[in-house]
Amino acid sequence: MEEKIGEGLIKIGAMTKEQVEDILERQRTGNDSLFGVMAIELGYVDDKILLDYLESKGL
């Protein structure tokens, strides 16, 4: 099973479980932005950290 981005960012210590849950809740209630975009916009994660994570996963 492929790791979800939020789970991966928690695993590497880049985000907290609460931050991930906040984004998922926002998506459930109608915000259709991508997880990574929202994480950066909300200031939860730095864009370089996100890009490094995605590259490490081959995405």
Secondary structure as the mmCIF struct_conf table of DSSP 4:
data_model
#
loop_
_struct_conf.conf_type_id
_struct_conf.id
_struct_conf.beg_label_comp_id
_struct_conf.beg_label_asym_id
_struct_conf.beg_label_seq_id
_struct_conf.end_label_comp_id
_struct_conf.end_label_asym_id
_struct_conf.end_label_seq_id
HELX_LH_PP_P HELX_LH_PP_P1 GLU A 2 LYS A 4
HELX_RH_AL_P HELX_RH_AL_P1 ILE A 5 LYS A 11
TURN_TY1_P TURN_TY1_P1 ILE A 12 GLY A 13
BEND BEND1 ALA A 14 MET A 15
HELX_RH_AL_P HELX_RH_AL_P2 LYS A 17 ARG A 28
TURN_TY1_P TURN_TY1_P2 THR A 29 GLY A 30
BEND BEND2 SER A 33 SER A 33
HELX_RH_AL_P HELX_RH_AL_P3 PHE A 35 GLU A 41
TURN_TY1_P TURN_TY1_P3 LEU A 42 GLY A 43
BEND BEND3 TYR A 44 VAL A 45
HELX_RH_AL_P HELX_RH_AL_P4 ASP A 47 SER A 56
TURN_TY1_P TURN_TY1_P4 LYS A 57 GLY A 58
#
